[in-house]
Amino acid sequence: MKKKQSITIIASEETYKNLAKFETIEDLNNTVRAYKEKFADQLNKNQLAVLNHLHNYSAKYFGVSFRTKNNIAKDLGISRRTVIRACLHLESLGIIKQLEMKRGSDMRQTSNAIVIQPMIVEEKQVVTPEPAKNSKNCHTNKTNSISLKQNILNKRNDIAVDNKKHEDNFQQANFVSHWVPDRFVSLVSSFYTEAKTIQEFWKVVRQCNPVLNHETGEKAFDKDQELVIGTRAIKEFAMKVKSGVRMKKGIFAYFNGIVNNLMDKLYFDRNFMCE
C-alpha cells in the first residue's frame, strides 16, 4: 500500500500570496473566460458552477481559493461528492491545481488551496525541410538574394503602414459594447475614456453578483440593482482615487473589493432589495 505523502504547505496569508498566479484581476478574469471557451464541450453545468464559484472566491489572492468542499457544495446546492469530482475534472484539464494544506497552529490538515492556473499557449515550431541529398544542380537563372530581401522588406513596411492606418482609424471609433448600461458608461467615461477599461469595470460588477440558482441562472441582484450598485461603487472608487489611496493590486482588484462590500451590505437591506 502506497504511503500517503506528508503535508508540507502551511496555510497562511503569505502562502496564499505566493501561490497567486496572476498580477491583476483582469488577467484572472480573462483566463477564466478563455478556459470556458476552450473547454465549452468538456464542462457540464456542475463543473462550470464550481469553476465560477472558485473564480468568485479568488479575488483577494488572485486565482487562489481556500473554500472547503462542504461550503462550496452548500452554496451551490449540490453534494460534496459532486464538488470533489468536478474539482478533479477541472484539475485534469489543467484549469486548477489542488494543494493540501495544514494549519500552522497545530500542524493538522485544513482545507485545500485551489489555485486557478494560467493558460499555457503552445508555440508552433517551424521545421525547415532539408534539401534532397541527390538533387542535381539546376542551371536556371539565380535570383539576386539582396534584391529579394529588399522586396520582402518593402512589402513588410507597406503592410505595417496599412495596419497602422487601420489601427488609428479603429482607435478613433472607441465605442463601448452594447451590454454595458449607458448610465454606467456615462459615469465612468468621466474618469476613463478607453472602452476596454469601462467594460472591465462593468464585468467586475457582473461577476461579483452571486448566482443563487445555477439551473435558472437567478442572481442575488437584478439588472436594475446591479446598475445602482455599479454606479455607487464607481463613485466611491473615484473618491478613493482622488484621496490618493494606493491600490497595490491594481484598480480592478480594488474596485472588486468595493463592489463586494456593497453587495454584502445591500443583500441584507430590505428597503434596497424590495425596491
N, C-alpha and C positions, 0 to 999 in steps of 0.2 A: 504494500500500500504506500502510495507516494505521500511523503511527509509535507504538510502544509507549510509554506514559507512564512517566516515571522514578519509581522508588520513593522516597517521601519519609518514610515512617514507620520509625523506628529501634526495633528490638526491645530493650526494657529493662523492668525491674520497674516503673518509673514509668509507662511507656506502657501496660503491661497494667492497672495500677491505674486509669488514666484511661479505658481502654476498657470497664471493668466497668460494666454497665448496671443492676445490682441492688444494693440496700442490704444484704440478708440472704440467707442460703442458702435460707430458707423462701420468699422471693419467687421465687428461681430455680426451686426445685422445683415450686412452684405453676404457674409459667409453662410449664414443660416439660410438665407433666401436662395443662394446658389445650390446648397445641398438639397433643398426641397425640389428645385427644378431638375437637378441631376438624377435624383432617385425618386422621381414622382411615381414611377411604376413599381417601386420596390418598398414603398412605405404605406401601410394601412392606416386607418383613422386613429387607432390607439397609439401606434408608433409616432405618428405626426403630433398627436396630442402631448405625448411625453416629451418630444423634442421641443415643442412650443413652450411647455412648462419649464423645462431646463433653461431655455433661452430667456424666458421672463425672469427667472430667479438667478441669473448670472450677470446682472448689470453692475453689481458692486465690485466684483473682481471679474473683469471682462472674460466671459467664457467659462467661469468656474461656479458650479452649483454644489451645495452640500446638503440639499434636501434629502430626507430619508425616503426610502421606497414607500413606507407606510403613509407618510404625509402626501407624497405625490399621488398615491392610489386614492387617498381620501379626497383630495382636491378634485381629481378627475372623475371620481365615481366609478372606478374600476378596481379589480383585485390587485393585491400586491404581486401575485404571481405574473399577472399580465404586464405590470410595470417592469419586473425583472426580465421577462422575455423581450420586451420592447427595447430595454437598455442593451441587452446582449446583441440584438439585431442591429441597433444603431452603432454599436462598437464594432461589429463585424464589417460594416460598411465604411468604417474609418471616420465616422462623424463625431463620435465621442470616445473618451478613454476613462475607465473607472479605476480609481485608486483607493485601496484600503487605507484607512487612517486609524490612528489611536490617540486617545486623549493624553495631554502632557501631564495632567494631574495624577492619574492612577495607571497610565500606560495600558488601559483597556481599550478594546476596539470600539470605534464610534462610526457614525455614518460615513459612507464613501464620499470622496470628492469626485464629481463627474465633470470632466473637462471637455468642452467643445473644441475640436481640433481645427486648425487652419486647413483650408483646402489646398491640396498639393496639385500643382499644374505640371503635367508631364510635358517635357520638351521633346519634340521630334528631332531625331538625329538625321542629318542629311548624309547619305552614303554616296561617295563619288565612285562610279564604276571604273574598274581598271581597264586599260586598253587591252585589246586582244593580243595574245602572245605572238601569233604567227601572221599578224597583219602585214600586208605589203605596203611599200611606200607609195603614196598617192602623188602623182605628178601634176595635180591641178594647181592653179594659181593660189599662192598663200595669201591669207588676209593679214594686212598690217595690224599687229596687236595694239600698237599705240593708237591708231585711228579708231579701232573697235572700242577700246576702253573709253576714248574721248566721247564717242557717240553715246555709249551707255550712260556716262556721267551727265551728258547734256540732257538726255531723256529723263534721268532721275531728277535733275534740277527743275525741269519743266513740270514734272508731276508734283514735286514738292511745292512749287509756286502755286499751281492749281489747287492743291489741297489746302494751302494756307488761305487762299481766297475763299474757298468753301467754308473753312473753319471760322474765318472772320465774319462771313455772312450769317453763319449759323449762330454765332455768339450774339450777334445783334438781335436775333429773334429769340431772346431769352425768355421763354414762356414757362409757366408752371403747369404741371399736369392737372387734368380736369378733376381728379379725385381729391384734390386739396381744396377745402372750402374757401370761397372768395374772401370772407371776412377775416379768416386766418392769414391768407396771403397778403391782404391789405395791411394788416397789423405788422406782420414780420418783415414785410418789404420796407418798412420804415427804418429797419436796422440792418437788414441783409438784402442785397439785390440779386444774388445768384439763385436761379431757380432750383438747382440741386440742393442748396442749403435749406431753402424754405421747405422743400419736400421732405428732407431728412428730419426737420423739426416735427412735421406732422406725422411722420412714420413713428417717431418716438411716442407721440400721444396715442396712436392707434395700437401700438404694441404693448403699451402699459395697461390698456384696458383689458382686464382678465376675462377669459371665456368661462361662463358659468355652465353651459351645456354644449359639449362638443358635437353632439348629434344634430342639434338645431342651429348651432352657431351663436346662440344667445350670449351676449356680453353683459357685464355689470352695468355699463352706461350706454345709453342710446346715442345716436349721432349728434343730436342737439346738445346733450350733456357733454359729450366729447369736445364739442366746439367751445362750450363755456369753459371747461377745464383747460383746454389748449390756450385760449386767449388769456385766462388768468395766469397760467404758468409762464407764458411768454412775457407778460408784463412784469411778473416777479423776477424772471430771468434778466430782463433789461435793467431793472433796478440794481440787481446784484452786479451786473457788468459795470454800470456807471459808478457804483461804490468801490470798484477796484478789487472785487473778490477774485482770488486766484483759483483757477479751475485746472487742477493738476492733471486730471484725466481727460480733459477736453470739454468743449462746450456742450456736446450732445449727451455726454455722461452726466454732466451737471444738471442739464435740463431734464434728463431722465429721472434724476432724484427729486426734482421739484414736482414733476407730474405724478410720480408715485406717491409722494407725501400728500398731495392734494386729493388724489383718488382715495387714499386710505381714510382721510378725514371726511370727505363728502359721501362716501358709501354709507356711513352711519348717520348722515344728516338727513332726517326725514323730510324736512322742508325742501331740500335740494332734490332728493330722489322722487318726490311726489309732484314736482313742478311739471 
